[in-house]
Amino acid sequence: MRVVVSIGGSVLAPDLDPDRVAAYAEAIERIAADGCEVGVVVGGGGVARDYIGTARDLGANEVELDQLGIGTTRLNARLLIAALDGRANLSPATGYDEAAAALRRGEVSVMGGVTPGQTTDAVAAAFAESVDADLLVYATSANGVYDADPNADPDATQFGSMSPTELVDVVLPMSRDAGASAPVDLLAAKLIDRAGIRSIVLDGTDPSVVVDAVLRGDHTGTDLIPTGTAEPTYWTAEEV
C-alpha cells in the first residue's frame, strides 16, 4: 500500500521536542517495515507562526511570509529526516517529481511546503494524487472533522465518516471566517474530492495512532470515503 501522511508541525515537534520527533520516526519506520511505501509532508506549526508574526510586524508582504512558512516546514522535515537515520531522502523534496522519485528508490519520501499560497494540507493531497496513493492520513491536533470548531462550540459534533464532497461543504463556510479552525483547509478538501482519495483525519498527538490507522484502519477520527469505494485491500488482507 502507498500512503501519504501529513504531520502538523505542532504535532511533530511541539516546543521542538526531540522525543516526539523520534517517536514519529519510529512510527513511520513501523509502517514502512510492514511493506508500505510512505510519503510524509511536514507542516510548520507554532515555529512558523512565530516567524510569520515577527516578519509581518516588520512589514513583510504575504509572499515573503509564505516563503518563511515554507522554509520552516522544510526545517521541521529535516528534523524528521535526521530521526529516520538514512531511511529517508537526504533532504526535503522541493517538488512532487522529486518526492515521487524518492518513493521509487524505496525511501521514505519527506517534504514540506512547496508554493506560496498553498498550505501543507494541500501539498499532502497533491502529493497523494501525484503518486496514486491508496491512503492519505492527516495527523492533526483535532480528532477528526466536526460540524463546527470544537474549540469554540461545545456542541460541535464529530463526523465518524463522510465523503470528500461533504468535507468541502463543511470546510467552505469555516474558510470564510477569520480565525476559524478547520482540520483540513479548503484547497486540500477540493483536491481530495477531485482525486477520490481515501483519507483519514485524526488526532496525531500519539504517533502510534497513525500506525494503527494506516495498517489496520483503526482510529477514532474521521474517515473520508469517496463514493463507491471499498476499504483498502491492504486492510482486508491483514484481516485474512
N, CA and C of each residue as an Amber inpcrd file, in Angstrom:
protein
   720
   0.8530000  -1.1960000   0.0000000   0.0000000   0.0000000   0.0000000
   0.8830000   1.2380000   0.0000000   0.4720000   2.2220000  -0.7570000
   1.1910000   3.5000000  -0.7970000   0.3870000   4.5220000   0.0000000
   1.0320000   5.1330000   0.9740000   0.3360000   6.0480000   1.8740000
   1.1190000   7.3470000   2.0180000   0.3920000   8.4500000   2.0990000
   0.9860000   9.7520000   2.4050000   0.4520000  10.2010000   3.7550000
   1.3610000  10.5770000   4.6430000   0.9990000  11.0370000   5.9750000
   1.3540000  12.5170000   6.0940000   0.3750000  13.3280000   6.4090000
   0.5870000  14.7560000   6.6470000   0.6650000  14.9780000   8.1430000
   1.7870000  15.4850000   8.6180000   2.0030000  15.6840000  10.0520000
   2.1090000  17.1760000  10.3340000   1.1960000  17.6910000  11.1350000
   1.2600000  19.0990000  11.5110000   2.5380000  19.3990000  12.2760000
   3.1030000  20.5840000  12.0500000   4.3420000  20.9430000  12.7330000
   4.2080000  20.9160000  14.2490000   3.0470000  21.3540000  14.7580000
   2.8350000  21.3580000  16.2100000   2.6190000  19.9500000  16.7430000
   2.2390000  19.0260000  15.8660000   2.0840000  17.6260000  16.2570000
   3.4350000  16.9200000  16.2540000   4.2460000  17.2170000  15.2300000
   5.5500000  16.5650000  15.1230000   6.5350000  17.0670000  16.1730000
   6.6000000  18.3710000  16.3460000   7.6680000  18.9310000  17.1730000
   7.1650000  20.0520000  18.0700000   6.2400000  19.7310000  18.9950000
   5.8180000  20.7800000  19.9310000   7.0030000  21.2070000  20.7840000
   7.2680000  22.4860000  20.8030000   8.4280000  23.0130000  21.5540000
   9.7250000  22.3600000  21.1020000   9.7660000  21.9170000  19.8330000
  10.9520000  21.2600000  19.2760000  11.4120000  20.1020000  20.1590000
  10.4740000  19.2720000  20.5450000  10.7250000  18.1450000  21.4330000
  11.3650000  16.9910000  20.6550000  12.6280000  16.6580000  20.9130000
  13.2750000  15.5890000  20.1450000  12.6410000  14.2240000  20.3700000
  12.0900000  13.9930000  21.5610000  11.4600000  12.6980000  21.8330000
  10.2380000  12.4850000  20.9440000   9.4660000  13.5440000  20.7080000
   8.2910000  13.4090000  19.8520000   8.7180000  13.1400000  18.4070000
   9.7450000  13.8430000  17.9370000  10.2290000  13.6080000  16.5790000
  10.7140000  12.1690000  16.4320000  11.4530000  11.6970000  17.4290000
  11.9510000  10.3180000  17.3970000  10.8020000   9.3190000  17.3990000
   9.7530000   9.6140000  18.1720000   8.5930000   8.7160000  18.2190000
   7.8850000   8.6820000  16.8760000   7.8060000   9.8060000  16.1980000
   7.1890000   9.8260000  14.8730000   8.0500000   9.0740000  13.8530000
   9.3530000   9.2270000  13.9580000  10.2300000   8.4790000  13.0610000
  10.0350000   6.9790000  13.2630000   9.9170000   6.5520000  14.5100000
   9.6890000   5.1320000  14.7970000   8.3550000   4.6710000  14.2170000
   7.3310000   5.5110000  14.3230000   6.0200000   5.1610000  13.7650000
   6.0990000   5.0040000  12.2490000   6.7720000   5.9310000  11.5870000
   6.9140000   5.8560000  10.1330000   7.7080000   4.6080000   9.7460000
   8.7430000   4.3000000  10.5050000   9.5420000   3.1080000  10.2330000
   8.7020000   1.8390000  10.3850000   7.8180000   1.8020000  11.3690000
   6.9570000   0.6380000  11.5550000   6.0240000   0.4360000  10.3640000
   5.5000000   1.5430000   9.8450000   4.6210000   1.4630000   8.6770000
   5.3930000   0.9540000   7.4590000   6.6020000   1.4980000   7.2570000
   7.4190000   1.0780000   6.1180000   7.8490000  -0.3790000   6.2630000
   8.1690000  -0.8060000   7.4850000   8.6080000  -2.1820000   7.7120000
   7.5050000  -3.1800000   7.4250000   6.2490000  -2.7280000   7.4780000
   5.1190000  -3.6060000   7.1900000   4.8640000  -3.7360000   5.6880000
   5.7010000  -3.0800000   4.9000000   5.5900000  -3.2260000   3.4570000
   4.9680000  -2.0470000   2.7320000   4.6440000  -0.9770000   3.4540000
   4.0330000   0.2000000   2.8230000   5.0930000   1.1230000   2.2290000
   4.7460000   1.7610000   1.1190000   5.5350000   2.8770000   0.6060000
   5.0060000   4.1340000   1.2870000   5.8980000   4.9190000   1.8720000
   5.4610000   6.0160000   2.7340000   6.0100000   7.3610000   2.2600000
   5.1030000   8.3040000   2.0550000   5.4620000   9.6880000   1.8440000
   4.9900000  10.5050000   3.0320000   5.7480000  11.5150000   3.4130000
   5.4100000  12.3370000   4.5730000   5.5020000  13.8070000   4.1960000
   4.4920000  14.5650000   4.5570000   4.5130000  16.0190000   4.3920000
   4.4400000  16.6430000   5.7760000   5.3840000  17.5230000   6.0860000
   5.5030000  18.1010000   7.4210000   5.1040000  19.5700000   7.4020000
   4.3100000  19.9700000   8.3850000   3.8690000  21.3560000   8.4970000
   4.8210000  22.2210000   9.3030000   4.4720000  23.4850000   9.4290000
   5.3470000  24.4420000  10.1110000   5.0480000  24.6160000  11.5830000
   3.7620000  24.5230000  11.9600000   3.3850000  24.6150000  13.3630000
   3.6330000  25.9740000  13.9900000   3.7910000  25.9540000  15.3010000
   3.9540000  27.1900000  16.0600000   5.2070000  27.9610000  15.7010000
   6.2760000  27.2520000  15.3520000   7.5190000  27.9280000  14.9760000
   7.2910000  28.7940000  13.7460000   6.5860000  28.2410000  12.7620000
   6.2900000  29.0150000  11.5500000   5.4380000  30.2360000  11.8840000
   4.4280000  30.0370000  12.7440000   3.5720000  31.1710000  13.1090000
   4.3670000  32.2650000  13.8150000   5.3370000  31.8880000  14.6390000
   6.1690000  32.8820000  15.3270000   6.9870000  33.6940000  14.3220000
   7.6050000  33.0170000  13.3880000   8.4010000  33.7230000  12.3700000
   7.5220000  34.6250000  11.5170000   6.3680000  34.0910000  11.1160000
   5.4740000  34.8680000  10.2590000   4.9610000  36.0950000  10.9980000
   4.6110000  35.9400000  12.2740000   4.1340000  37.0770000  13.0580000
   5.1820000  38.1660000  13.1800000   6.4240000  37.7660000  13.4300000
   7.5110000  38.7470000  13.5530000   7.7610000  39.4380000  12.2210000
   7.7860000  38.6620000  11.1460000   8.0380000  39.2440000   9.8210000
   6.9080000  40.1760000   9.4060000   5.6690000  39.8270000   9.7560000
   4.5400000  40.7040000   9.4390000   4.7020000  42.0500000  10.1500000
   5.1310000  42.0060000  11.3990000   5.3570000  43.2480000  12.1490000
   6.4670000  44.0870000  11.5190000   7.3790000  43.4140000  10.8170000
   8.4820000  44.1150000  10.1640000   8.1100000  44.6060000   8.7600000
   6.8730000  44.3060000   8.3320000   6.3960000  44.8250000   7.0560000
   6.5350000  43.8840000   5.8770000   6.8270000  42.6000000   6.1220000
   6.9490000  41.6530000   5.0120000   5.6080000  41.4790000   4.3160000
   5.6560000  41.2450000   2.9960000   4.4120000  41.0160000   2.2580000
   3.9990000  39.5520000   2.3650000   2.8320000  39.2360000   1.8050000
   2.2690000  37.9030000   2.0090000   3.1060000  36.7950000   1.3630000
   3.6800000  37.0830000   0.1970000   4.5260000  36.0680000  -0.4330000
   5.7690000  35.8300000   0.4210000   6.3560000  36.8860000   0.9370000
   7.5180000  36.7340000   1.8210000   7.1510000  35.9450000   3.0750000
   5.9570000  36.1830000   3.5970000   5.5050000  35.4320000   4.7740000
   5.3260000  33.9520000   4.4270000   4.7570000  33.6910000   3.2570000
   4.5960000  32.3020000   2.8210000   5.9480000  31.6130000   2.6770000
   6.9130000  32.3250000   2.1420000   8.2430000  31.7400000   1.9660000
   8.8780000  31.4090000   3.3170000   8.6510000  32.2590000   4.2990000
   9.1300000  31.9490000   5.6550000   8.4680000  30.6810000   6.1770000
   7.1710000  30.5650000   5.9500000   6.4590000  29.3680000   6.3870000
   6.9810000  28.1240000   5.7040000   7.2140000  28.2040000   4.3850000
   7.7360000  27.0680000   3.6390000   9.1100000  26.6730000   4.1810000
   9.9430000  27.6720000   4.4400000  11.2680000  27.3880000   4.9860000
  11.1930000  26.6540000   6.3160000  10.2300000  27.0500000   7.1430000
  10.0870000  26.4040000   8.4480000   9.5900000  24.9720000   8.2980000
   8.6610000  24.7280000   7.3710000   8.2060000  23.3490000   7.1600000
   9.3720000  22.4630000   6.7410000  10.2690000  23.0000000   5.9550000
  11.4150000  22.1990000   5.5000000  12.4180000  21.9720000   6.6210000
  12.5360000  22.9200000   7.5390000  13.3680000  22.6860000   8.7280000
  12.7800000  21.5580000   9.5670000  11.4620000  21.5980000   9.7600000
  10.8180000  20.5120000  10.5100000  10.9850000  19.1750000   9.7880000
  10.8890000  19.2120000   8.4500000  11.0860000  17.9930000   7.6710000
  12.4980000  17.4510000   7.8620000  13.4720000  18.3400000   7.9610000
  14.8480000  17.9000000   8.1900000  14.9990000  17.2280000   9.5560000
  14.2580000  17.6970000  10.5460000  14.2950000  17.0370000  11.8470000
  13.8360000  15.5830000  11.7180000  12.7370000  15.3740000  10.9900000
  12.2320000  14.0120000  10.8190000  13.2190000  13.1700000  10.0120000
  13.7940000  13.7510000   8.9720000  14.7760000  13.0250000   8.1670000
  15.9630000  12.5930000   9.0300000  16.4150000  13.4880000   9.8970000
  17.5290000  13.1430000  10.7850000  17.1580000  11.9780000  11.6900000
  15.9220000  11.9890000  12.1880000  15.4830000  10.9270000  13.0950000
  15.2930000   9.6040000  12.3670000  15.0190000   9.6590000  11.0520000
  14.8240000   8.4370000  10.2700000  16.1510000   7.7490000   9.9290000
  17.2510000   8.4220000  10.1660000  18.5850000   7.8030000  10.1600000
  18.8750000   7.0100000   8.8870000  18.8110000   7.7050000   7.7450000
  19.2020000   7.0860000   6.4880000  18.0940000   6.3780000   5.7410000
  16.9030000   6.3220000   6.3110000  15.7970000   5.6220000   5.6420000
  15.0010000   6.5410000   4.7270000  15.2870000   7.8490000   4.8000000
  14.5420000   8.8350000   4.0180000  15.4540000   9.5070000   2.9990000
  14.8470000  10.3120000   2.1260000  15.6300000  11.1390000   1.2200000
  16.5600000  12.0510000   2.0240000  17.6970000  12.4090000   1.4330000
  18.7260000  13.1300000   2.1780000  18.2780000  14.5140000   2.6140000
  17.4440000  15.1570000   1.7970000  16.9210000  16.4840000   2.1380000
  15.4760000  16.5530000   1.6770000  14.6820000  17.4520000   2.2520000
  13.2600000  17.5150000   1.8970000  13.0540000  17.7620000   0.4080000
  12.1720000  16.9850000  -0.1930000  11.8280000  17.2010000  -1.5970000
  11.2080000  18.5810000  -1.7520000  11.5530000  19.2600000  -2.8300000
  11.0290000  20.6090000  -3.0730000   9.9500000  20.6290000  -4.1460000
   9.6090000  19.4510000  -4.6740000   8.5550000  19.3460000  -5.6780000
   8.0280000  17.9270000  -5.7240000   6.9340000  17.7370000  -6.4440000
   6.2780000  16.4340000  -6.4450000   7.0600000  15.3780000  -7.2240000
   7.7190000  15.7510000  -8.3070000   8.5250000  14.7910000  -9.0470000
   9.6790000  14.2770000  -8.1860000  10.3000000  15.1900000  -7.4720000
  11.4110000  14.8130000  -6.6000000  10.9290000  13.8940000  -5.4760000
   9.7510000  14.1920000  -4.9350000   9.1900000  13.3570000  -3.8730000
   8.8370000  11.9740000  -4.4060000   8.2650000  11.9130000  -5.6080000
   7.9050000  10.6310000  -6.2070000   9.1500000   9.8070000  -6.5080000
  10.2230000  10.4590000  -6.9310000  11.4640000   9.7440000  -7.2290000
  12.0210000   9.0770000  -5.9770000  11.9010000   9.7270000  -4.8400000
  12.3630000   9.1280000  -3.5840000  11.5690000   7.8660000  -3.2650000
  10.2540000   7.9120000  -3.5120000   9.4350000   6.7110000  -3.3010000
   9.9010000   5.5710000  -4.2180000  10.1880000   5.8950000  -5.4610000
  10.6240000   4.8590000  -6.4060000  11.9540000   4.2430000  -5.9900000
  12.7790000   5.0100000  -5.2950000  14.0600000   4.4750000  -4.8050000
  13.8830000   3.6350000  -3.5470000  12.6520000   3.5590000  -3.0390000
  12.4060000   2.7770000  -1.8450000  12.6480000   3.5290000  -0.5480000
  12.7650000   4.8630000  -0.6410000  12.9970000   5.6820000   0.5400000
  11.6690000   6.1670000   1.1240000  11.6770000   6.5190000   2.3950000
  10.5840000   7.3100000   2.9440000  10.7560000   8.7040000   2.3540000
   9.7410000   9.1860000   1.6590000   9.8460000  10.4540000   0.9400000
   9.2780000  11.5760000   1.8000000  10.1370000  12.4810000   2.2410000
   9.7410000  13.5440000   3.1750000   9.8230000  14.8920000   2.4760000
   8.7960000  15.7140000   2.6670000   8.8090000  17.0550000   2.1010000
   8.0610000  18.0090000   3.0110000   8.2330000  19.2960000   2.7720000
   7.4880000  20.3130000   3.4900000   6.6220000  21.0880000   2.5130000
   6.6020000  22.3950000   2.6550000   5.8210000  23.2330000   1.7520000
   6.4690000  23.3430000   0.3900000   5.6830000  23.8180000  -0.5820000
   6.1570000  23.8930000  -1.9670000   5.9740000  25.2840000  -2.5600000
   4.7520000  25.8110000  -2.4710000   4.3940000  27.0110000  -3.2180000
   3.7290000  28.0460000  -2.3090000   4.0830000  29.3280000  -2.4260000
   3.3720000  30.3570000  -1.6660000   1.8720000  30.3060000  -1.9330000
   1.0890000  30.4960000  -0.8910000  -0.3620000  30.4660000  -1.0200000
  -0.9550000  29.0880000  -0.8730000  -0.1100000  28.0800000  -0.6640000
  -0.5890000  26.6960000  -0.5600000  -0.0950000  26.0910000   0.7520000
  -1.0250000  25.6070000   1.5620000  -0.6370000  25.0110000   2.8390000
  -0.1120000  23.5950000   2.6350000   0.4970000  23.0410000   3.6850000
   0.9540000  21.6580000   3.5960000  -0.2230000  20.6810000   3.5810000
  -1.4110000  21.1030000   4.0270000  -2.6140000  20.2820000   3.8260000
  -2.7890000  19.9870000   2.3400000  -2.7240000  21.0460000   1.5380000
  -2.9080000  20.8990000   0.0950000  -1.7330000  20.1730000  -0.5450000
  -0.5220000  20.4400000  -0.0540000   0.6510000  19.7370000  -0.5740000
   0.4850000  18.2350000  -0.3950000   0.0190000  17.8180000   0.7800000
  -0.1660000  16.3870000   1.0430000  -1.1810000  15.7780000   0.0940000
  -2.2790000  16.4890000  -0.1540000  -3.2970000  15.9760000  -1.0690000
  -2.7660000  15.8960000  -2.4930000  -2.0100000  16.9100000  -2.9160000
  -1.4440000  16.9050000  -4.2640000  -0.3850000  15.8130000  -4.4020000
   0.4310000  15.6250000  -3.3880000   1.4370000  14.5610000  -3.3910000
   0.7470000  13.2050000  -3.5130000  -0.2920000  12.9970000  -2.6950000
  -1.0230000  11.7260000  -2.7260000  -1.6200000  11.4820000  -4.1040000
  -2.1780000  12.5310000  -4.7060000  -2.7600000  12.3730000  -6.0450000
  -1.6780000  12.0740000  -7.0800000  -0.5370000  12.7300000  -6.9560000
   0.5100000  12.5890000  -7.9720000   1.1330000  11.1970000  -7.9860000
   1.0950000  10.4990000  -6.8480000   1.6900000   9.1550000  -6.7900000
   0.6260000   8.0650000  -6.6930000  -0.6480000   8.4340000  -6.9150000
  -1.7550000   7.4710000  -6.8440000  -1.7580000   6.7300000  -5.5080000
  -1.6620000   7.4850000  -4.4210000  -1.6400000   6.8730000  -3.0930000
  -2.9580000   6.1700000  -2.7930000  -2.8600000   5.0820000  -2.0540000
  -4.0530000   4.3450000  -1.6300000  -4.7210000   4.9900000  -0.4250000
  -3.9280000   5.7610000   0.3390000  -4.4380000   6.3380000   1.5850000
  -3.6990000   7.6230000   1.9040000  -4.4560000   8.5960000   2.4050000
  -3.8980000   9.8730000   2.8590000  -4.3390000  10.0720000   4.3020000
  -3.3850000  10.3010000   5.1880000  -3.7020000  10.4680000   6.6090000
  -3.2440000  11.8460000   7.0730000  -4.1630000  12.5920000   7.6950000
  -3.8280000  13.8850000   8.2910000  -3.7140000  13.7140000   9.7990000
  -2.4900000  13.8100000  10.3110000  -2.2510000  13.7600000  11.7540000
  -2.2540000  15.1960000  12.2660000  -3.3570000  15.5820000  12.9010000
  -3.5700000  16.9620000  13.3100000  -3.6950000  17.0460000  14.8320000
  -4.0150000  18.2220000  15.3240000  -4.2620000  18.3970000  16.7570000
  -5.7450000  18.2740000  17.0770000  -6.5680000  17.9700000  16.0660000
  -8.0110000  17.7870000  16.2600000  -8.3760000  16.3510000  15.9280000
  -9.2660000  15.7780000  16.7040000  -9.6270000  14.3800000  16.4760000
 -10.7360000  14.2550000  15.4340000 -10.3940000  14.5950000  14.2100000
 -11.3470000  14.4330000  13.1350000 -11.9910000  15.7210000  12.6760000
 -13.0420000  15.5640000  11.8760000 -13.7840000  16.6880000  11.3000000
 -15.0750000  16.8820000  12.0870000 -15.3650000  18.1240000  12.4140000
 -16.5720000  18.4710000  13.1690000 -17.4350000  19.4260000  12.3440000
 -18.7000000  19.5330000  12.7340000 -19.5990000  20.4380000  12.0130000
 -19.4130000  21.8890000  12.4170000 -18.5750000  22.1240000  13.4410000
 -18.2150000  23.4700000  13.8850000 -16.8670000  23.3540000  14.5840000
 -16.2690000  24.4830000  14.8920000 -14.9910000  24.4680000  15.5920000
 -15.2120000  23.9830000  17.0240000 -14.7030000  22.7850000  17.3960000
 -14.9430000  22.2650000  18.7420000 -14.2830000  23.0850000  19.8390000
 -13.2910000  23.8940000  19.4660000 -12.6430000  24.7540000  20.4640000
 -13.5140000  25.9460000  20.8320000 -14.4530000  26.2910000  19.9370000
 -15.3140000  27.4480000  20.1800000 -16.7560000  27.0580000  20.4770000
 -17.1620000  25.8800000  20.0230000 -18.5540000  25.4460000  20.1600000
 -18.6150000  24.1150000  20.9100000 -19.0600000  24.1260000  22.1630000
 -19.1130000  22.8760000  22.9460000 -20.1000000  21.8580000  22.3860000
 -20.9980000  22.3080000  21.5140000 -21.9850000  21.4010000  20.9230000
 -21.5500000  20.8740000  19.5570000 -20.3110000  21.1620000  19.1570000
 -19.8200000  20.6740000  17.8710000 -19.8630000  19.1470000  17.8440000
 -20.2810000  18.6000000  16.7130000 -20.4320000  17.1500000  16.5610000
 -19.4070000  16.6130000  15.5760000 -18.7660000  15.5350000  15.9650000
 -17.7680000  14.9210000  15.0970000 -18.4270000  14.0140000  14.0650000
 -17.8810000  14.0360000  12.8500000 -18.2970000  13.0990000  11.8130000
 -17.4430000  11.8390000  11.9240000 -18.1010000  10.6760000  12.0070000
 -17.3570000   9.4330000  12.0040000 -16.8320000   9.1190000  10.6150000
 -17.6560000   9.4050000   9.6140000 -17.2470000   9.2420000   8.2250000
 -18.0440000  10.2150000   7.3730000 -17.4960000  10.5240000   6.2100000
 -18.1490000  11.4360000   5.2780000 -17.4670000  11.2900000   3.9250000
 -18.1170000  11.7930000   2.8920000 -17.4940000  11.7820000   1.5750000
 -16.6140000  13.0250000   1.4180000 -15.6400000  13.0040000   0.5190000
 -14.8490000  14.1950000   0.2640000 -15.7010000  15.3950000  -0.1640000
 -16.7760000  15.1380000  -0.9100000 -17.6720000  16.2260000  -1.3110000
 -18.3150000  16.8710000  -0.0920000 -18.7230000  16.0380000   0.8630000
 -19.2960000  16.5660000   2.1060000 -18.2510000  17.3430000   2.8840000
 -16.9910000  16.8990000   2.8410000 -15.9210000  17.6340000   3.5150000
 -15.8060000  19.0450000   2.9600000 -15.8540000  19.1770000   1.6410000
 -15.7810000  20.5030000   1.0190000 -16.9170000  21.3840000   1.5430000
 -18.1180000  20.8290000   1.6260000 -19.2760000  21.6000000   2.0890000
 -19.1140000  22.0550000   3.5400000 -18.4610000  21.2030000   4.3550000
 -18.2610000  21.5510000   5.7650000 -17.1680000  22.6010000   5.9210000
 -16.0840000  22.4360000   5.1680000 -14.9270000  23.3210000   5.3110000
 -15.1700000  24.6960000   4.6950000 -15.9790000  24.7540000   3.6400000
 -16.1840000  26.0170000   2.9210000 -16.6180000  27.1680000   3.8270000
 -17.6760000  27.0250000   4.6370000 -18.0480000  28.1640000   5.4940000
 -16.9970000  28.4730000   6.5600000 -16.2820000  27.4460000   7.0250000
 -15.2230000  27.6880000   8.0140000 -14.1110000  28.5340000   7.4150000
 -13.8350000  28.3290000   6.1220000 -12.7390000  29.0430000   5.4760000
 -13.0440000  30.5260000   5.3220000 -14.3280000  30.8880000   5.4330000
 -14.7070000  32.2950000   5.2680000 -14.6010000  33.0730000   6.5640000
 -14.5030000  32.3750000   7.6790000 -14.4990000  33.0360000   8.9810000
 -13.0770000  33.2660000   9.4580000 -12.7460000  34.5180000   9.7350000
 -11.4150000  34.8320000  10.2280000 -11.1560000  34.0950000  11.5290000
 -10.0130000  33.4170000  11.5660000  -9.6300000  32.7190000  12.7860000
 -10.2720000  31.3660000  12.9560000 -11.1480000  30.9560000  12.0390000
 -11.7960000  29.6570000  12.1550000 -10.7670000  28.5570000  11.9670000
 -11.0290000  27.4430000  12.6340000 -10.0670000  26.3480000  12.6090000
 -10.6930000  25.1230000  11.9630000 -10.3320000  24.8610000  10.7040000
 -10.7580000  23.6380000  10.0290000  -9.5860000  22.6650000  10.0620000
  -9.8480000  21.3720000  10.3060000  -8.7470000  20.4140000  10.3920000
  -8.0250000  20.2000000   9.0770000  -8.7130000  20.4460000   7.9580000
  -8.1260000  20.3690000   6.6270000  -8.6030000  21.5940000   5.8600000
  -7.7030000  22.2840000   5.1530000  -8.1340000  23.5230000   4.5100000
  -8.9230000  23.2450000   3.2250000  -9.5250000  24.2920000   2.6800000
 -10.4610000  24.1490000   1.5730000  -9.8020000  23.5890000   0.3160000
  -8.6140000  24.0740000  -0.0330000  -7.9440000  23.5810000  -1.2340000
  -7.6520000  22.0880000  -1.0920000  -7.1740000  21.6800000   0.0780000
  -6.8990000  20.2630000   0.3070000  -8.1740000  19.4420000   0.1400000
  -9.2750000  19.9330000   0.7170000 -10.5510000  19.2170000   0.6050000
 -10.9620000  19.0710000  -0.8540000 -10.7850000  20.1120000  -1.6390000
 -11.1490000  20.0490000  -3.0590000 -10.2560000  19.0710000  -3.8280000
  -8.9660000  19.0330000  -3.4820000  -8.0620000  18.1050000  -4.1480000
  -8.3970000  16.6580000  -3.8000000  -8.7360000  16.4180000  -2.5220000
  -9.1410000  15.0750000  -2.1000000 -10.3940000  14.6550000  -2.8530000
 -11.3310000  15.5880000  -3.0080000 -12.5720000  15.3050000  -3.7200000
 -12.2880000  15.0280000  -5.1920000 -11.4520000  15.8360000  -5.8000000
 -11.1310000  15.6590000  -7.2280000 -10.4880000  14.3050000  -7.4940000
  -9.5570000  13.9220000  -6.6250000  -8.8020000  12.6890000  -6.8520000
  -9.5090000  11.4460000  -6.3280000 -10.5180000  11.6410000  -5.4700000
 -11.1920000  10.4950000  -4.8800000 -10.2810000   9.6760000  -3.9880000
  -9.4860000  10.3490000  -3.1570000  -8.5090000   9.6740000  -2.3120000
  -9.1400000   9.2560000  -0.9890000  -9.0470000   7.9990000  -0.6320000
  -9.4650000   7.5420000   0.6960000  -8.5540000   8.2260000   1.7210000
  -9.1460000   8.9020000   2.7010000  -8.3720000   9.7050000   3.6360000
  -8.8880000   9.5340000   5.0610000  -8.0400000   9.9120000   6.0060000
  -8.3810000   9.8830000   7.4260000  -7.8800000  11.1700000   8.0590000
  -8.7070000  11.7830000   8.8860000  -8.2910000  12.9330000   9.6930000
  -8.3760000  12.5100000  11.1490000  -7.2530000  12.6190000  11.8710000
  -7.2370000  12.1330000  13.2520000  -6.3140000  12.9710000  14.1240000
  -6.4210000  12.7470000  15.4140000  -5.5370000  13.3840000  16.3890000
  -4.2160000  12.6280000  16.3770000  -3.1560000  13.3010000  15.9400000
  -1.8630000  12.6430000  15.8190000  -0.9340000  12.8890000  16.9800000
  -1.4670000  13.3230000  18.1230000  -0.6060000  13.6000000  19.2740000
   0.2010000  12.3650000  19.6680000  -0.4320000  11.1900000  19.5990000
   0.2460000   9.9280000  19.8540000   0.5810000   9.2920000  18.5060000
   1.8640000   9.2140000  18.1420000   2.2320000   8.6790000  16.8230000
   1.7520000   7.2560000  16.5750000   1.5700000   6.4670000  17.6300000
   1.1170000   5.0900000  17.4310000  -0.2870000   5.0330000  16.8450000
  -1.0640000   6.0950000  17.0420000  -2.4060000   6.1680000  16.4580000
  -2.3280000   6.1470000  14.9320000  -1.3120000   6.8010000  14.3960000
  -1.1260000   6.8270000  12.9450000  -0.7990000   5.4260000  12.4310000
   0.0160000   4.6930000  13.1790000   0.3580000   3.3230000  12.7860000
  -0.8990000   2.4590000  12.7180000  -1.7290000   2.5270000  13.7430000
  -2.9670000   1.7320000  13.7680000  -3.8970000   2.1150000  12.6310000
  -3.9740000   3.4090000  12.3350000  -4.8590000   3.8770000  11.2650000
  -4.3860000   3.3960000   9.9040000  -3.0830000   3.4830000   9.6570000
  -2.5500000   3.0930000   8.3500000  -2.5960000   1.5870000   8.1520000
  -2.1500000   0.8340000   9.1380000  -2.0090000  -0.6080000   8.9550000
  -3.3150000  -1.3760000   9.1050000  -4.2420000  -0.8390000   9.9350000
  -5.4660000  -1.5950000  10.1900000  -6.7490000  -0.7960000   9.9930000
  -6.6350000   0.4990000   9.7590000  -7.8380000   1.3200000   9.6290000
  -8.4970000   1.6140000  10.9530000  -7.7820000   1.3730000  12.0660000
  -8.3290000   1.5860000  13.4100000  -7.9890000   2.9900000  13.9120000
  -9.0180000   3.7780000  14.2340000  -8.7860000   5.1280000  14.7470000
 -10.1180000   5.6720000  15.2580000 -10.0660000   6.8180000  15.9130000
 -11.2850000   7.4650000  16.4180000 -11.5330000   8.7960000  15.7320000
 -10.8630000   9.0210000  14.5950000 -11.0360000  10.2630000  13.8520000
 -12.1630000  10.1630000  12.8430000 -11.9720000  10.7950000  11.6920000
 -12.9920000  10.8350000  10.6420000 -12.4610000  10.1770000   9.3770000
 -13.2260000   9.2140000   8.8440000 -12.9150000   8.5970000   7.5550000
 -13.5110000   9.4400000   6.4410000 -12.7060000   9.7470000   5.4290000
 -13.1900000  10.4190000   4.2230000 -13.2460000   9.3600000   3.1340000
 -14.4610000   8.9490000   2.7750000 -14.6450000   7.8050000   1.8930000
 -15.2900000   8.2580000   0.5840000 -14.5250000   8.2430000  -0.5050000
 -15.1210000   8.6060000  -1.8070000 -16.2690000   7.6640000  -2.1570000
 -17.2770000   8.1950000  -2.7980000 -18.4520000   7.4000000  -3.1670000
 -18.0680000   6.2070000  -4.0280000 -18.5830000   5.0490000  -3.6490000
 -18.3720000   3.8600000  -4.4540000 -17.0670000   3.1440000  -4.2270000
 -16.2800000   3.5650000  -3.2190000 -15.0030000   2.8920000  -2.9640000
 -15.1250000   1.9590000  -1.7650000 -14.2690000   0.9470000  -1.7530000
 -14.2260000   0.0000000  -0.6420000 -13.0130000   0.2980000   0.2280000
 -12.9030000  -0.4300000   1.3280000 -11.7250000  -0.2900000   2.1760000
 -10.4830000  -0.6930000   1.3870000  -9.3290000  -0.0960000   1.7110000
  -8.0940000  -0.5230000   1.0470000  -7.9110000  -2.0310000   1.1730000
  -7.5000000  -2.6730000   0.0760000  -7.3220000  -4.1270000   0.0940000
  -6.2680000  -4.5430000   1.1130000  -5.3680000  -3.6250000   1.4440000
  -4.3310000  -3.9160000   2.4420000  -4.9660000  -4.2850000   3.7760000
  -6.0070000  -3.5390000   4.1800000  -6.6840000  -3.8470000   5.4460000
  -7.3950000  -5.1810000   5.3620000  -8.0170000  -5.4460000   4.2350000
  -8.7190000  -6.7110000   4.0510000  -7.7510000  -7.8790000   4.1400000
  -6.5660000  -7.7080000   3.5150000  -5.5680000  -8.7720000   3.5470000
  -5.0650000  -9.0080000   4.9590000  -4.9480000  -7.9270000   5.7380000
  -4.4820000  -8.0620000   7.1130000  -5.4630000  -8.8670000   7.9630000
  -6.7520000  -8.7970000   7.5970000  -7.7650000  -9.4770000   8.3980000
  -7.8640000 -10.9590000   8.0690000  -7.3450000 -11.3600000   6.8920000
  -7.4540000 -12.7630000   6.4640000  -6.5420000 -13.6490000   7.2960000
